[in-house]
């Protein structure tokens, strides 16, 4: 049994696949590779900002003398 044609099986009639270009004028957003690239850039930026903040906190804590005692400043409710 064949799909279309006269059924003689020679493949000369019936479905013939052709490749057409996508109509990109209707696409929204960005191609996946661009979106992934921007996500990677954002992750790198956040990582860099986090590392800078960590280094600054470490630098400031290194200047603190003694152990400190924050128990009077901390409370728990709830």
C-alpha positions as CSV (number, residue, x, y, z in Angstrom):
1,X,0.0,0.0,0.0
2,X,1.3,3.5,-0.8
3,X,0.4,7.0,0.3
4,X,-1.0,8.7,-2.7
5,X,-0.3,8.1,-6.3
6,X,-1.6,5.2,-8.4
7,X,-0.3,2.5,-6.2
8,X,2.3,1.1,-8.6
9,X,5.1,1.7,-6.0
10,X,7.5,3.4,-8.3
11,X,7.6,6.5,-6.0
12,X,7.1,8.9,-8.9
13,X,3.8,10.2,-7.5
14,X,2.5,11.1,-4.0
15,X,4.4,12.7,-1.2
16,X,7.6,14.5,-2.1
17,X,9.4,16.2,0.9
18,X,10.8,19.6,0.2
19,X,12.7,21.8,2.6
20,X,11.6,25.4,3.0
21,X,13.1,28.2,5.1
22,X,11.3,29.3,8.3
23,X,9.4,32.6,8.2
24,X,11.5,34.3,10.9
25,X,9.4,37.5,10.7
26,X,6.9,35.9,13.0
27,X,9.4,34.7,15.6
28,X,9.4,36.4,19.0
29,X,12.2,36.5,21.5
30,X,15.8,35.5,20.8
31,X,17.3,32.3,19.3
32,X,18.1,29.8,22.0
33,X,21.9,30.2,21.6
34,X,21.6,34.0,22.2
35,X,19.4,33.5,25.3
36,X,21.8,30.9,26.7
37,X,24.7,33.3,26.1
38,X,22.9,36.1,28.0
39,X,22.1,33.7,30.9
40,X,25.7,32.8,31.1
41,X,26.8,36.5,31.1
42,X,24.3,37.2,33.9
43,X,25.5,34.3,36.0
44,X,29.1,35.4,35.5
45,X,28.1,39.0,36.6
46,X,26.3,37.7,39.7
47,X,29.2,35.5,40.6
48,X,31.6,38.3,40.2
49,X,29.5,40.7,42.3
50,X,29.1,38.0,45.0
51,X,32.8,37.4,45.1
52,X,33.5,41.1,45.4
53,X,31.0,41.4,48.3
54,X,32.5,38.3,50.0
55,X,36.0,39.7,49.7
56,X,34.9,43.1,51.1
57,X,33.2,41.5,54.1
58,X,36.3,39.4,54.8
59,X,38.5,42.5,54.6
60,X,36.3,44.4,57.0
61,X,36.0,41.4,59.5
62,X,39.8,41.1,59.4
63,X,40.0,44.6,61.0
64,X,37.7,43.7,63.9
65,X,39.5,43.3,67.2
66,X,38.4,40.6,69.7
67,X,35.5,38.1,69.4
68,X,32.7,40.5,69.9
69,X,29.3,39.7,71.5
70,X,26.2,40.3,69.5
71,X,23.8,38.4,71.8
72,X,22.3,41.7,73.0
73,X,21.6,42.7,69.4
74,X,19.9,39.5,68.4
75,X,16.3,38.5,69.2
76,X,13.9,35.8,68.2
77,X,10.2,36.2,67.9
78,X,7.5,34.0,66.6
